[in-house]
Amino acid sequence: MIDLDHAATTPLAAEALDAMWPWLSQRHANPASDHADGRRARQAVEQARGEVADLMGAAPADLVWTSGATESINLALKGALEFRGVRGAHLVSSRIEHKATLDTLRWLEAQGHRVTWLTPDREGRISADQVRAALRPDTALVSLMWVNNELGVINPIEALAPELRARGILFHVDAAQAAAWLPIDLRQVPVDLLSLSAHKLYGPKGIGALYVCRRPRARLSPQLHGGGQEQGMRSGTLPTHQIVGFGAAARAVAAQRSEGATRVAALRERLWRALSEALAGQLQRNGGGPVAPHILNVSFDGVDGEALRARLPGLAVSSGAACSSATREPSFVLRALGHADALADASLRLSLGRGTTAAEIDAAAAAVADAVRTLRNWAPA
Ligand SMILES: Cc1ncc(COP(=O)(O)O)c(C=O)c1O
């Protein structure tokens, strides 16, 4: 299989597996236990907290461990609004957020809050001006993703963060697709809450983090009650092995992020060029403006999407986000850009990783172009 589905999940880094193994095989102490083994586990947890914080330019005490970005997003949005205790607060977000954000905000709407849903332009961009125009005196929170998981489009987080901070509006950013590729430095970008997932940056699945700014304090009501771990914000025994794996993966990303991003962006362009040439321009690239290096989203007019995917058994690719693929509906992100259902369905999200090779790119481009040509010959558009 050629893996071009890294936006769905990344393989576990060797460094992460090495770091995790002792905590799975020999050391099982609860990091909250007050004995020597427990203290050792706690030390490992805190070292990893420092490694993940370093990747983001954050202080270790700003990070709360969670089970992944979905939980981080739920805690950030529900926790912030519950703490404020205001009914009917105004929120701003976009129609092409990850389902974890969309469905959490819909739940908050059902609780009486009001959301302004921003519509992206045909390239998938949300402008800073659009966000500014949506703000109202009673706006409590803005939630946007840093990088869109289907298109790779980068939102204007750096421009918005200082303005929202100055207006006292909480800013939550879903950085699940950004952390492995963009030089994020929260000392320069004053967001209040930021969600991360380890398995998008070569760490294990089932562990994530929420950055919670301490100055000024972003206050949250916990959504899980229990032993009071993680400064009372997220109860539950900490999974030491997952956490040290996340820390080691973050360290490995930090060591190669900018060089890896340049290499992967070049491979992504090679893929686009090869597809465009093989199909004589009869294809459409989705997503414009500044984009993260690892995602290429392409639509193939006149082709049945399901038949196309069925003709690519050697490629791990998706038609949209992995979670939306489960519903077998055309991508809501592409539909929000104005694509008809058939064109949205005849689209591939090809997402590269740091292990992707030029030979894999060339083979993938040939396989996709061949499948598209064959289907078009059978049923010309
Ligand atoms: C942008 C974005 N946000 C949130 C998530 C959810 O992450 P997790 O599955 O780790 O909870 C994902 C992963 O699919 C994502 O791509």
The ligand as a MOL file (V3000), in Angstrom:
LIG
                    3D

  0  0  0     0  0            999 V3000
M  V30 BEGIN CTAB
M  V30 COUNTS 16 16 0 0 0
M  V30 BEGIN ATOM
M  V30 1 C -8.5530 19.2110 12.0980 0
M  V30 2 C -8.8980 18.0790 13.0090 0
M  V30 3 N -9.4640 18.3330 14.1930 0
M  V30 4 C -9.7750 17.3670 15.0570 0
M  V30 5 C -9.5270 16.0460 14.7770 0
M  V30 6 C -9.9030 14.9840 15.7760 0
M  V30 7 O -8.7680 14.3830 16.2960 0
M  V30 8 P -8.8790 13.0060 17.1410 0
M  V30 9 O -9.4040 11.9970 16.2070 0
M  V30 10 O -7.5110 12.7420 17.5820 0
M  V30 11 O -9.7890 13.2420 18.2660 0
M  V30 12 C -8.9370 15.7190 13.5500 0
M  V30 13 C -8.6740 14.3170 13.1750 0
M  V30 14 O -9.3840 13.6890 12.4660 0
M  V30 15 C -8.6090 16.7650 12.6420 0
M  V30 16 O -8.0550 16.5100 11.4530 0
M  V30 END ATOM
M  V30 BEGIN BOND
M  V30 1 1 1 2
M  V30 2 1 2 3
M  V30 3 2 2 15
M  V30 4 2 3 4
M  V30 5 1 4 5
M  V30 6 1 5 6
M  V30 7 2 5 12
M  V30 8 1 6 7
M  V30 9 1 7 8
M  V30 10 2 8 9
M  V30 11 1 8 10
M  V30 12 1 8 11
M  V30 13 1 12 13
M  V30 14 1 12 15
M  V30 15 2 13 14
M  V30 16 1 15 16
M  V30 END BOND
M  V30 END CTAB
M  END
